[in-house]
Amino acid sequence: MSIVIPDQAAGLRRMFSRGLVRTVTVTSGNAESGRSSVVADLAVALARRGQNACVGEQGDSSQGAAARLGLTLRHDLADFIRRDRRIEDILLHGPEGVRFFGAAWAGRLLGMLPQDEETRLTDALSRLDPPVDFLLLDSPAPARDDVAPWAAASSEIVVVVSAAADGITDAYGLIKRLSQAIARRRFHAVVTRAGDEDHARTVHANLAATAERFLGVTVAWLGWMPPDPDMSKALRLHQAVSCAFPMSRSAAAIGAVADTLLTWPYAGEDGLDGFVHRLVQASRTSLSANVRAN
Protein backbone atom coordinates (compact mmCIF):
# COMPACT_ATOMS: atom_id res chain seq x y z
CA MET A 1 0.00 0.00 0.00
CA SER A 2 1.35 3.43 -0.90
CA ILE A 3 1.90 5.97 1.86
CA VAL A 4 0.56 9.49 1.39
CA ILE A 5 2.79 12.07 3.08
CA PRO A 6 1.07 15.05 4.77
CA ASP A 7 1.65 17.57 1.96
CA GLN A 8 0.19 15.16 -0.59
CA ALA A 9 -2.74 14.47 1.72
CA ALA A 10 -3.33 18.21 2.03
CA GLY A 11 -3.36 18.62 -1.72
CA LEU A 12 -5.76 15.72 -2.20
CA ARG A 13 -8.05 17.05 0.50
CA ARG A 14 -8.26 20.45 -1.15
CA MET A 15 -8.90 18.77 -4.50
CA PHE A 16 -11.89 16.82 -3.23
CA SER A 17 -13.25 19.42 -0.80
CA ARG A 18 -12.59 22.62 -2.69
CA GLY A 19 -13.82 25.71 -0.90
CA LEU A 20 -14.40 23.96 2.42
CA VAL A 21 -12.94 25.47 5.58
CA ARG A 22 -12.34 23.61 8.82
CA THR A 23 -13.25 25.99 11.65
CA VAL A 24 -11.94 25.03 15.10
CA THR A 25 -12.48 26.85 18.39
CA VAL A 26 -9.64 26.13 20.82
CA THR A 27 -10.64 27.06 24.35
CA SER A 28 -9.78 26.24 27.95
CA GLY A 29 -11.22 26.39 31.43
CA ASN A 30 -8.39 28.42 32.94
CA ALA A 31 -5.65 30.80 31.90
CA GLU A 32 -2.80 28.50 32.95
CA SER A 33 -3.46 25.71 30.44
CA GLY A 34 -1.12 26.99 27.73
CA ARG A 35 -4.00 27.31 25.25
CA SER A 36 -2.52 30.13 23.16
CA SER A 37 0.78 28.30 22.82
CA VAL A 38 -1.09 25.25 21.56
CA VAL A 39 -2.96 27.41 19.02
CA ALA A 40 0.22 29.13 17.78
CA ASP A 41 2.19 25.91 17.42
CA LEU A 42 -0.74 24.05 15.88
CA ALA A 43 -1.30 26.76 13.26
CA VAL A 44 2.37 26.65 12.24
CA ALA A 45 2.38 22.84 12.20
CA LEU A 46 -0.65 22.87 9.89
CA ALA A 47 1.05 25.42 7.64
CA ARG A 48 4.13 23.21 7.43
CA ARG A 49 1.79 20.46 6.21
CA GLY A 50 0.56 22.52 3.30
CA GLN A 51 -2.49 24.09 4.92
CA ASN A 52 -3.36 27.79 4.79
CA ALA A 53 -3.99 28.53 8.46
CA CYS A 54 -5.58 31.63 9.93
CA VAL A 55 -5.95 32.42 13.65
CA GLY A 56 -8.62 34.63 15.20
CA GLU A 57 -7.91 35.82 18.75
CA GLN A 58 -10.79 36.59 21.10
CA GLY A 59 -8.85 37.29 24.25
CA ASP A 60 -6.19 39.76 25.33
CA SER A 61 -3.95 40.08 22.27
CA SER A 62 -0.90 40.68 24.45
CA GLN A 63 -1.30 37.12 25.78
CA GLY A 64 -2.58 35.40 22.63
CA ALA A 65 -1.22 33.15 19.93
CA ALA A 66 0.30 35.98 17.88
CA ALA A 67 2.15 37.36 20.93
CA ARG A 68 3.42 33.83 21.57
CA LEU A 69 5.26 34.20 18.24
CA GLY A 70 6.49 37.71 18.94
CA LEU A 71 3.79 39.46 16.89
CA THR A 72 1.65 42.42 17.95
CA LEU A 73 -1.97 42.66 16.81
CA ARG A 74 -2.83 46.33 16.41
CA HIS A 75 -6.32 46.03 14.91
CA ASP A 76 -9.50 44.03 15.46
CA LEU A 77 -12.21 42.62 13.24
CA ALA A 78 -14.40 45.32 14.78
CA ASP A 79 -12.29 47.90 12.88
CA PHE A 80 -13.34 46.31 9.60
CA ILE A 81 -16.99 46.05 10.64
CA ARG A 82 -16.98 49.76 11.54
CA ARG A 83 -15.33 50.51 8.16
CA ASP A 84 -12.26 51.97 9.85
CA ARG A 85 -9.87 49.45 8.27
CA ARG A 86 -9.70 47.15 5.27
CA ILE A 87 -9.64 43.41 5.89
CA GLU A 88 -6.00 43.41 4.72
CA ASP A 89 -5.15 45.98 7.40
CA ILE A 90 -6.27 43.82 10.30
CA LEU A 91 -4.48 40.66 9.15
CA LEU A 92 -1.00 40.06 10.51
CA HIS A 93 1.30 37.64 8.69
CA GLY A 94 3.37 35.29 10.82
CA PRO A 95 5.76 32.37 10.30
CA GLU A 96 5.03 29.85 7.56
CA GLY A 97 2.38 32.20 6.15
CA VAL A 98 0.00 31.86 9.11
CA ARG A 99 -2.34 34.86 9.31
CA PHE A 100 -3.68 36.37 12.55
CA PHE A 101 -6.47 38.79 13.38
CA GLY A 102 -7.96 40.15 16.58
CA ALA A 103 -11.61 39.44 17.35
CA ALA A 104 -11.96 40.54 20.96
CA TRP A 105 -14.28 43.48 20.24
CA ALA A 106 -16.33 42.23 17.31
CA GLY A 107 -18.95 40.17 19.17
CA ARG A 108 -21.56 42.82 19.99
CA LEU A 109 -21.18 44.40 16.54
CA LEU A 110 -21.77 41.02 14.89
CA GLY A 111 -25.02 40.68 16.82
CA MET A 112 -26.28 43.93 15.29
CA LEU A 113 -24.95 43.37 11.77
CA PRO A 114 -27.51 44.02 8.99
CA GLN A 115 -27.68 41.68 6.01
CA ASP A 116 -25.71 43.90 3.63
CA GLU A 117 -22.88 44.24 6.14
CA GLU A 118 -22.87 40.48 6.72
CA THR A 119 -22.45 40.07 2.96
CA ARG A 120 -19.62 42.61 2.96
CA LEU A 121 -17.80 40.69 5.71
CA THR A 122 -18.35 37.37 3.95
CA ASP A 123 -17.08 38.72 0.63
CA ALA A 124 -13.95 40.16 2.24
CA LEU A 125 -13.04 36.92 3.98
CA SER A 126 -13.86 34.80 0.94
CA ARG A 127 -11.52 36.87 -1.23
CA LEU A 128 -8.49 36.25 0.98
CA ASP A 129 -5.53 35.05 -1.05
CA PRO A 130 -4.56 32.32 -0.49
CA PRO A 131 -7.93 30.94 0.63
CA VAL A 132 -8.17 29.74 4.22
CA ASP A 133 -8.07 25.97 4.84
CA PHE A 134 -8.10 26.07 8.65
CA LEU A 135 -9.54 28.85 10.82
CA LEU A 136 -8.40 28.40 14.42
CA LEU A 137 -10.06 30.54 17.10
CA ASP A 138 -8.00 31.20 20.21
CA SER A 139 -10.84 31.57 22.73
CA PRO A 140 -10.72 32.16 26.47
CA ALA A 141 -13.27 30.45 28.67
CA PRO A 142 -16.72 31.84 27.77
CA ALA A 143 -17.20 34.13 30.74
CA ARG A 144 -17.81 36.92 28.26
CA ASP A 145 -20.99 36.89 26.21
CA ASP A 146 -19.22 37.14 22.85
CA VAL A 147 -17.21 33.90 23.03
CA ALA A 148 -19.90 31.20 22.85
CA PRO A 149 -21.24 32.34 19.42
CA TRP A 150 -17.83 31.71 17.85
CA ALA A 151 -17.81 28.21 19.32
CA ALA A 152 -21.36 27.67 18.07
CA ALA A 153 -20.31 28.67 14.54
CA SER A 154 -17.23 26.39 14.53
CA SER A 155 -17.30 22.89 13.14
CA GLU A 156 -15.17 21.54 16.01
CA ILE A 157 -14.29 22.54 19.59
CA VAL A 158 -10.97 21.64 21.20
CA VAL A 159 -10.60 22.03 24.96
CA VAL A 160 -7.07 22.44 26.31
CA VAL A 161 -7.06 20.66 29.67
CA SER A 162 -4.42 21.35 32.30
CA ALA A 163 -3.38 18.31 34.32
CA ALA A 164 -2.47 20.64 37.17
CA ALA A 165 -4.69 21.17 40.21
CA ASP A 166 -8.32 21.99 39.34
CA GLY A 167 -7.61 21.53 35.62
CA ILE A 168 -10.16 18.74 35.14
CA THR A 169 -12.77 20.62 37.20
CA ASP A 170 -12.27 23.78 35.15
CA ALA A 171 -12.42 21.87 31.86
CA TYR A 172 -15.57 20.03 32.90
CA GLY A 173 -17.23 23.29 33.93
CA LEU A 174 -16.36 24.79 30.55
CA ILE A 175 -17.74 21.81 28.63
CA LYS A 176 -20.90 21.94 30.73
CA ARG A 177 -21.43 25.65 29.98
CA LEU A 178 -20.82 25.21 26.27
CA SER A 179 -22.97 22.10 25.95
CA GLN A 180 -25.85 23.93 27.62
CA ALA A 181 -25.35 27.22 25.77
CA ILE A 182 -24.89 25.92 22.22
CA ALA A 183 -26.15 22.31 22.46
CA ARG A 184 -22.78 20.88 21.41
CA ARG A 185 -22.38 17.15 21.99
CA ARG A 186 -18.85 16.54 20.68
CA PHE A 187 -15.57 17.95 22.01
CA HIS A 188 -11.88 17.13 21.65
CA ALA A 189 -9.22 17.41 24.36
CA VAL A 190 -5.52 18.28 24.38
CA VAL A 191 -3.90 17.70 27.77
CA THR A 192 -1.08 19.93 29.01
CA ARG A 193 1.11 19.96 32.15
CA ALA A 194 1.02 16.19 32.54
CA GLY A 195 4.11 14.34 33.76
CA ASP A 196 3.93 11.69 31.05
CA GLU A 197 1.51 10.29 28.50
CA ASP A 198 -0.03 7.82 30.95
CA HIS A 199 -0.87 10.73 33.25
CA ALA A 200 -2.32 12.69 30.33
CA ARG A 201 -4.41 9.71 29.23
CA THR A 202 -5.74 9.30 32.78
CA VAL A 203 -6.72 12.98 32.93
CA HIS A 204 -8.57 12.66 29.64
CA ALA A 205 -10.26 9.39 30.62
CA ASN A 206 -11.59 10.90 33.85
CA LEU A 207 -12.87 14.00 32.06
CA ALA A 208 -14.44 12.02 29.22
CA ALA A 209 -16.19 9.57 31.57
CA THR A 210 -17.59 12.36 33.74
CA ALA A 211 -18.80 14.38 30.75
CA GLU A 212 -20.47 11.36 29.16
CA ARG A 213 -22.16 10.29 32.39
CA PHE A 214 -23.51 13.65 33.55
CA LEU A 215 -23.76 15.70 30.33
CA GLY A 216 -24.26 13.11 27.62
CA VAL A 217 -21.37 14.51 25.56
CA THR A 218 -18.27 12.89 24.11
CA VAL A 219 -14.77 14.23 24.70
CA ALA A 220 -12.36 12.61 22.26
CA TRP A 221 -8.61 12.31 22.85
CA LEU A 222 -6.70 14.63 20.51
CA GLY A 223 -3.25 14.62 22.08
CA TRP A 224 -1.00 15.95 24.81
CA MET A 225 1.91 18.35 25.22
CA PRO A 226 4.86 16.72 27.02
CA PRO A 227 7.08 18.58 29.51
CA ASP A 228 9.94 19.63 27.27
CA PRO A 229 12.76 22.16 27.81
CA ASP A 230 12.80 22.82 24.07
CA MET A 231 9.24 24.15 24.31
CA SER A 232 10.34 26.53 27.05
CA LYS A 233 13.23 27.69 24.86
CA ALA A 234 10.91 28.20 21.90
CA LEU A 235 8.60 30.30 24.09
CA ARG A 236 11.50 32.52 25.14
CA LEU A 237 12.58 32.86 21.50
CA HIS A 238 9.02 33.66 20.37
CA GLN A 239 9.20 30.87 17.80
CA ALA A 240 7.01 27.91 16.99
CA VAL A 241 8.60 24.80 18.45
CA SER A 242 8.30 22.94 15.13
CA CYS A 243 10.47 25.65 13.52
CA ALA A 244 12.97 26.21 16.33
CA PHE A 245 13.35 22.60 17.45
CA PRO A 246 11.79 20.33 14.82
CA MET A 247 13.22 17.15 16.38
CA SER A 248 11.91 17.89 19.89
CA ARG A 249 9.25 15.93 21.77
CA SER A 250 6.97 18.99 21.69
CA ALA A 251 7.29 19.35 17.91
CA ALA A 252 6.41 15.67 17.50
CA ALA A 253 3.41 16.04 19.84
CA ILE A 254 1.97 19.12 18.13
CA GLY A 255 2.66 17.51 14.76
CA ALA A 256 0.62 14.49 15.83
CA VAL A 257 -2.29 16.78 16.74
CA ALA A 258 -2.03 18.51 13.34
CA ASP A 259 -1.97 15.15 11.56
CA THR A 260 -5.11 14.09 13.41
CA LEU A 261 -6.90 17.28 12.35
CA LEU A 262 -5.99 16.47 8.75
CA THR A 263 -7.68 13.07 9.04
CA TRP A 264 -10.94 14.41 10.51
CA PRO A 265 -13.78 13.68 8.08
CA TYR A 266 -15.60 16.67 6.66
CA ALA A 267 -19.05 16.57 8.25
CA GLY A 268 -21.09 19.68 7.64
CA GLU A 269 -18.20 22.03 6.91
CA ASP A 270 -18.70 24.70 4.31
CA GLY A 271 -16.99 27.87 3.21
CA LEU A 272 -16.34 31.00 5.23
CA ASP A 273 -19.72 32.29 4.08
CA GLY A 274 -21.46 29.57 6.06
CA PHE A 275 -19.25 30.20 9.09
CA VAL A 276 -19.94 33.95 9.04
CA HIS A 277 -23.69 33.36 8.69
CA ARG A 278 -23.73 30.99 11.69
CA LEU A 279 -21.58 33.42 13.67
CA VAL A 280 -23.88 36.36 12.99
CA GLN A 281 -26.99 34.34 13.83
CA ALA A 282 -25.47 33.04 17.08
CA SER A 283 -24.31 36.56 18.02
CA ARG A 284 -27.82 37.91 17.45
CA THR A 285 -29.27 35.18 19.65
CA SER A 286 -26.72 35.89 22.38
CA LEU A 287 -27.33 39.64 22.20
CA SER A 288 -31.11 39.18 22.41
CA ALA A 289 -30.76 36.86 25.41
CA ASN A 290 -28.58 39.41 27.20
CA VAL A 291 -31.04 42.22 26.48
CA ARG A 292 -33.90 40.13 27.90
CA ALA A 293 -31.84 39.23 30.96
CA ASN A 294 -31.12 42.88 31.67
N, C-alpha and C positions, 0 to 999 in steps of 0.2 A: 504493500500500500504506500502511495506517495505521501510525503509529509508536506503540508502547506505551512510555510513560515509566516510569522505575523504580518509582514508587509503585504505578502500575497493575499493573505486572508482579508486584510483591510481592503485591498483593491477589489476582490471578489464581492465583498459585502456591499461596497458602494455600487458595484455593477448591478447587483440584483435588488438593491433597496435604494435606488437613486432618489435623492430628495428627502429621505427619512433622516430624522435627527433623534439621537438618544438623549433624553433629558433626565439628569440625575441630580436630585437634591441630596447633599451630604450634610448631615446635621449631627448634633451631639447633645447630651443631657447636661454637660458642664463645660466650663471654659478650659479645663485642664486636660482634655482628652487628646489634644494634638490634632484636632480636626482640620485646621487650615493647612497644616503641614501635609496631611494626607491628601488634601485637595490639590495643593501645588505639585506635589510629587506625582500624583496620579495623572494630572493633566499633561505633565511633561512626558511621563511614560507612555501615555496614549499617543502623543505627538511623535514620539520616537518609533511608534508602531504604524505610522502612516496615517494617523487620524488628525483631522483638523479640530483641535480642542479649544473651547472658549469657556471662561470662568466668570460667573456673576457673583459678586460679593454682597451679602446682605447685612453684614455686621460692620464693626469698626474697621475701616480700611487700613488703619495703622497696625492692626493685628491680624489681617487677613492673608489669603493665599498669595496675593501679589507682593505684599510686604515681606512675606517669607522668602521671596526670591529677590529682595532688594529693590522692588518697584514701588512707586508712589502713585496711587490713584488720585487724580485731582478733580475728576468730574464724576457725575452720577447719571444713571438713566433718566432721572428726573429732569436733568438739564436738557435732554433731548425732547422729552415730553412737553416741557415748557417752551420749546423752540429757542432755547438759549444757545444750544450747541448742536452741531451735526453729529450723526451717529459715529462718524469717523473720529470726531474729537474726543469722544468719551472712551474709545477703545485704546487700551495700552497693550503694546506688543512685547511679549516676554520671550524667554528661551524656547528654542525649537518651534517658534511661530505660534505659541500659545497666546491667545488674546484674553484680556481681562477688562471687566467693566464694573463700576460700582452700582449697586441697586438698593442701597440702604434707605433712600428717601423716595423711592418711586411708588411704594405700595398704595398710599392714599390717593395719589394721582391716578393710578391705574383703575381704582374703584370708581372714579368719576369720568373715565375716558369715554367720549362720544364715539360713535361708530366710525366717523371719518378719521379721527385721530388714531383709533385702533388700526385702521387700514394703513395709515401713514407709518406707524411703528412696525407693523408686519412687513410692509414693503421695504423699509430700511434694513431690517434684519435679514430678510430674504435675499437682498442684493449683496450681502457681504461676500467678499472675494478674498480667499477661497471660501466656499460654503462651509457651514459648521456641520461636523459629524457628531461631536459630543458637546453638549452644554452641561457643565458642572456648576451647581449652585452651592456656594459655601455659605451655609445657613446656621446661625446660632439657634439655640433652643427657642421654640416659638413662644416666648414670653410676650413679644410684641405682636400686635395684631396683623402686621403685614408679612409675616413669615409663612404661616400655614398656606395661604393661597399659592405660593410658589411650589410648595410641596404637593399641593393638590394638582397642579398643572403638570408636574413631572411624571415621567413614565415609571421611574424607580426612585426609591428612597433608601439611602445608605446611612445607618446610624454608627457613628464612631463611639465605641464603648471603652471606657477606661477600666482597666483591671484593678486600679487603685481603690482605696476605701470609698464606698458609696457610689462607685461607678455603675454597678449593675442597677442599683436603686434609681439613680438618675436616668439611666437609659430606659428602664422600664417605664418610669413616669413620663418620659418623652413619647415613647411609643403609645402609651395609653392616651395621652392628649391628642396625638395626631390621628390615631385610629378613631377616636370619638369625633374629632373636628372635621375630618375629611373622608371618613369611612374607608380608610386604607387597610387592606388585609394582608399585604405582603411587604416585608422589610428585608434588608440585608444588613449584616453587621461586620465591621472591621474592629478588631480588638487591639488596643494599645496598652502599653505599660505592664504587659505580662512578663513574667520571668522567663518562660519558655513556651513552646507551642502547646504542650499539654495543659499548662495553666490557662492559656488563651482559649483552648477548646473547651475547658471546663467552664470558664466564664460565659462563653457563648451558649453552651448546653443549658446552663442554669437559666439564662435569660430567655432562651427560646422556649424551654419547657414552661416557664412561668407565664410568658405571653400567650402561648397556645392554650394553656389551661384556663386562665382568667379573662383573656381578651378575645380568644378565638382567632388570633393572627399568627402568621408564620414569620419567623426571623431566620433567614438563611445565612449560613456561614459564607463570608466573602474573603476573609483573610485576617492576617494579624501583622503588626509591626514589631519586629524583635528589638530588644535592647541592643544598641549598636553604636559604638563610639564614632563610626564614620557618619552616621546620621547627625550626631551632635556637631561634628566638624562641618558638615554641609550646611547646617542651620547657621553656624557662625559665619560661613562664607557667603551666605545668601544664595546658595546654589541648590538645584535639584540633586538629590542624592544619586540618581541614575546618570547624571552628567559628571558630577564631581568624583564619585566613587562607584563606577558601574559594576565592579566585581564584589561589592559589599553585600552583606546579608540583607540590609534594608532595601537596596536596589532590587535584589532578587524578590523580596517580599512584595514590594509595590508593583514590580513587573508581573508577578503572579496575579495580583488583583486586576491589573489592566488586561491581562490575557483572559481572565474570567469575564470581564465586561464585554470583550470582543466576541465571546461565545454565547452571550445572552441572546435568546431568540427574540425577534421583533414581534411584539404582541401589542398592537394598538398604537405604535409610534406613528407619527406623521411628520410633516415639516414644521418649521418655526411658526408658520401661520396658525396651525392647530394649537401649538403651545401657547402662543400669545392670546388666542381666543379663550382658551381654558383659564389662563392667568387673569385676564380681564374679568371674566365671569365670576371666578372665585373671589377676586378682590371686591367686586360689587356686592357679592353675598356677605363677605366679611364686614364691609363698611356698613351695610344695612343692618346687620346684627348688632354692631357697636352703637349705631344711632338709636336703635330700639332699646338697647340696654341702658343707655344714658338718658 
